[in-house]
Amino acid sequence: MESGIAIAVSAHGYGDEEAFDFRAHKTGHLVIKPRSGKEFLEMLTNVSRSSGAINLVKVFTHSYPRGIIMTNWSGFYDEPGPEDTNMAAYIIDLAERIENGKIIFSPNPSWMLFGCNLAGRFSEKLSLAVSGTVIAPRGDSFPEIVGNRESGAFIAVSRWEVFIKGKYAYSAGKRLKAW
């Protein structure tokens, strides 16, 4: 993998924060806990400023096809929705910060999205904006439980899909390791 910093995102504001925190910390990566899309972009900006290029982002969240849910209608989405608050942010905002050099990614960064239903337009747009790879579930996803503990793998009810630079590339099967 390219050099750079790895980030685990525990999306807050919509419930299950304790589970998302647990999973983010299990990765061993730098953990950030945004409550809104704007705060998420600011945190990525601060990481770039203090630590350099980002090469890996793992996101533990509730989600739906439009994007990452945080505090009600203040998440990180593919495009604006009618009920969004002024704290929501969009992939176009991320692309603008990348273009302006405020958020820096290593060449071909990887994003792993463990929230449900993010394969499709959101992942296409995100992979194009970061000029990298995005892996997301088609349909629901959930942690694999072995011996009453999370194993570190997540199961996609349908499949994990890989998007590279704005295009669907291939299926990664039903099981994906998070840590």
N, C-alpha and C positions, 0 to 999 in steps of 0.2 A: 504494500500500500504506500501511496505517496506520503512524504513527510507532512506534518501539520498536526493540528490539535483535533482531538475527538471530543464531541459534546453529546451528552445525554439530556434530553429535554423531558421534564416532568410538567405537563401542561396542567395548570391549576385553574380553579374557578367554576368547575362544572361537576365536581364530585370525584371520588376515588383517588384523591391526591396521595393518600398514604400508600396505596398500591403502586401508583406511578413513581413516587419517590423511591420506594423499595427497588423497583425495577431499574430505574435510572442509576441508582447507587451501585447495584450489582454489576453494571457494565465496567466500572472502574474508570469511567471517563469523567471529564469536568461536567458537573450537573448544574443546569439552569432551570429555574422554575417560573416561567412567565405566566401572568394572569390575563394578558391581552396580546393581540397581534402586534400592536405598536411596541409593547414592552419586549416581546420576543425579538423584534428587529433591533431594538436598542441593545439588548443583551448580546446578540450576534455581533453588532458593531463594537461593543466594548471588548468582547473576546478577541476580535480581529486586531483591535488597537493594542491590547495588552499582550497577546500571545502569538499573533501572526495568523497565517493561513489556516483555515478549517478544512480538514480532509474527510471527516466523518460526522454525521449527525444522526442520532437515534432518537425518535420521538415516541414517547409513551403518552397516550391521550385518548379521550373520547373524540370521535370524528364522524363525519358523514361525507357524502360525495363532494360537497363544496369545499371541505377543508377541515382544519384542526379546530376543535371546540375548546374554548377557554371560558372566561366569564361570559354570560349570556350575550350573544350577538357581538362579541368583542374579540373573536378569534382571528385566525390566519387562514384566509380563504383564496380561492382561485379568482373570484371577482366579487364586486359589491352585491349585497342583497338588500332588500327593502327595509329590513329591521335592524341593520348593522348600526352599532354605535360609533362615535368618533374615535374609539380606542381599537377598532378593528383595523387589520392591515391585510394587504393583498400581495400576491406573487409579483405584481408589477412594482410594488414598493420595494420588495427585495431586489428585483432586477435593477432598479434605479440606484440603490445603495451599492450594488456590485459594480455597476457602470461607473459610479462616482468614486470608487475605491474605498468606500467606508466599510464594506464587508468584503473580506478577501477569502476566497476558497482556493485550495490546492487544485492543480489540474485534475479533471475528472473526479470531483468529490463524490462520496456516496451518502445517500440519505436512506435510512431504514425507518419506515412509518408503520408502527405497530397498532395504530387505531383502525377501526373498521371502515370498510367501504372507500378507501382512498385511491385504489387503482382506477385509472381512467383519466378524465380531463385534468383533475388536480395534479396528478403525478406527471402527466405529459407536460403541463405548463411549468411545474417546478423543475423537472429535469432539464428543460430547455433554459430556464432562467439561470440555473447554477452551472450549466454546461457540464452535466454529470449524470450520475446514475441514481435512480430512485426505485426502491423496492417497496411495494405496498400490497395489501390484500384486496382481492376481488371479493367483495362480500364481507362477512363478519370474520373476526379473528379473536383468539383467546389464548391465554398461557397454557402450556402443557403442564399437567400435574402428575408427578411421579412420587409415590410414597408420601402423600399429603404436602408436597412442596412443589413450587414452580421449578421446572427443570432448566429454565433459561431459553427454552424454545417456545415459539408461538405457532399455533395451528391456524391456517386459513380454512374456512369452511369450503370455499371454492378452490382458490390457489393464490400463491404469491406471484405478482407480476413485476417484471423488471422493465423500466423505461430508461432509455439512454438518449440524452440530448433531444428530448421532445418527442420520441417515438417509442411505441411498444416494441420490446426486443424479444422477450421470451418468458415462459412460465418457469418459476423457480420451485415448483412443487407445492406441497401442502404444509411443510414444516420449515421454519426459519429460526436460526439461533440468534438470540439477542445478547447473550453473554455466555 
